[in-house]
Amino acid sequence: MGHEPVLPEEVLAYLGAAAGNGILLDATIGLGGHASRFLERFAEGTVIGIDRDAEALAMAEERLACYGGRVQLHHAAFADLADAVARSDAVAGAGAPCVQAVLFDLGVNSPQLDRPERGFSFREDGPLDMRMDPSCGQTAAEFLRRIPQRELADLLFHQGGERASRPIAKAIVEARRRRRIETTDELAEIIRSVVPRRGRLDPATRTFQALRIAVNDELGQIERGLRAAAGVLAPGGVLVAISFHSGEDGLVKRTLRADDRLEVLTRKPVRPSAEETRRNPRARSARLRAARRAA
Ligand SMILES: C[S@@+](CC[C@H](N)C(=O)[O-])C[C@H]1O[C@@H](n2cnc3c(N)ncnc32)[C@H](O)[C@@H]1O
């Protein structure tokens, strides 16, 4: 995540039409970029925000403190978003689908990438962690210790789009026989030793993306989260999901289509303008899809 939220006007157009005076569930509150724009633009709107990263939540809390009771934040993952909504004062006692809009701005936030101790990045050395919620689950180092070579190659190919998936998986398995792979530098060096650098992309980029997706069960979370979101949306309410790679986007597209409570509003995904991409390079691969809960 850059410091600027992606597709800000497009997101506000979809969310505001449904929830300008109502409740927005921001399922990826991050640093509160989209949420603060929503709260600024719609003075009657309120936000329930969740994130599985407690550090992000603390930063969002600080940034959104000026909106007082119009914001309620919960430490939760997508799969538990219905519980978080039920626990919110904004909907106390509603007992029925009651949220007018839901936003998923998928992927990682910038402190996760920028802070070496979170272990997401190969740019600086850190422990090979990659958990969005460091309070539970296995780290990337633990994950790499156990995964069979074939499964690892498939993961790198399907979730990272890594064409050199087999030689990389082989090199990782050979290296782990000699010693534990504990740091981001160690892993990046193993990858760079088998894949020469071509162009600007670091050879470790795709492997790191695939591992992050697996360690955080991102695809499982998206599927369960989108279904749970459809369940908390009031009739006529709108769901917006922004994804950043084709695996995510394909899953969003299929899950929205398969849910008969939802009417898909975007036949093709909405893409950022050339102007936005110039201003905010992270927006380059963003694809927005939206759906409305049937009445
Ligand atoms: C791209 S950032 C969101 C940025 C936010 N829209 C903003 O403008 O500041 C994505 C956030 O979603 C969170 N996240 C990713 N997967 C999640 C999940 N399954 N459950 C809850 N939060 C998740 C990440 O921790 C991260 O903070």
The ligand as a MOL file (V3000), in Angstrom:
LIG
                    3D

  0  0  0     0  0            999 V3000
M  V30 BEGIN CTAB
M  V30 COUNTS 27 29 0 0 0
M  V30 BEGIN ATOM
M  V30 1 C -3.7370 -2.4430 0.9960 0
M  V30 2 S -3.9330 -2.3820 2.7070 0 CHG=1
M  V30 3 C -5.3980 -1.4090 2.9350 0
M  V30 4 C -5.1650 0.0540 2.8110 0
M  V30 5 C -6.3310 0.9260 3.1870 0
M  V30 6 N -7.4100 0.8000 2.2410 0
M  V30 7 C -5.8760 2.3900 3.2570 0
M  V30 8 O -6.3000 3.1750 2.4020 0
M  V30 9 O -5.1140 2.7380 4.1670 0 CHG=-1
M  V30 10 C -4.5750 -3.9800 3.0550 0
M  V30 11 C -4.8100 -4.2600 4.5160 0
M  V30 12 O -5.6280 -5.4070 4.6190 0
M  V30 13 C -5.1840 -6.1860 5.7010 0
M  V30 14 N -5.6070 -7.5520 5.4260 0
M  V30 15 C -5.1660 -8.3530 4.4350 0
M  V30 16 N -5.7680 -9.5480 4.4970 0
M  V30 17 C -6.6240 -9.4850 5.5420 0
M  V30 18 C -7.5460 -10.4200 6.1100 0
M  V30 19 N -7.6990 -11.6500 5.6150 0
M  V30 20 N -8.2850 -10.0330 7.1580 0
M  V30 21 C -8.1570 -8.7680 7.6700 0
M  V30 22 N -7.2830 -7.8590 7.1960 0
M  V30 23 C -6.5280 -8.2140 6.1410 0
M  V30 24 C -3.6930 -6.0020 5.7220 0
M  V30 25 O -3.1640 -6.2500 7.0200 0
M  V30 26 C -3.5530 -4.5300 5.3110 0
M  V30 27 O -3.4810 -3.6810 6.4230 0
M  V30 END ATOM
M  V30 BEGIN BOND
M  V30 1 1 1 2
M  V30 2 1 2 3
M  V30 3 1 2 10
M  V30 4 1 3 4
M  V30 5 1 4 5
M  V30 6 1 5 6
M  V30 7 1 5 7
M  V30 8 2 7 8
M  V30 9 1 7 9
M  V30 10 1 10 11
M  V30 11 1 11 12
M  V30 12 1 11 26
M  V30 13 1 12 13
M  V30 14 1 13 14
M  V30 15 1 13 24
M  V30 16 1 14 15
M  V30 17 1 14 23
M  V30 18 2 15 16
M  V30 19 1 16 17
M  V30 20 1 17 18
M  V30 21 2 17 23
M  V30 22 1 18 19
M  V30 23 2 18 20
M  V30 24 1 20 21
M  V30 25 2 21 22
M  V30 26 1 22 23
M  V30 27 1 24 25
M  V30 28 1 24 26
M  V30 29 1 26 27
M  V30 END BOND
M  V30 END CTAB
M  END
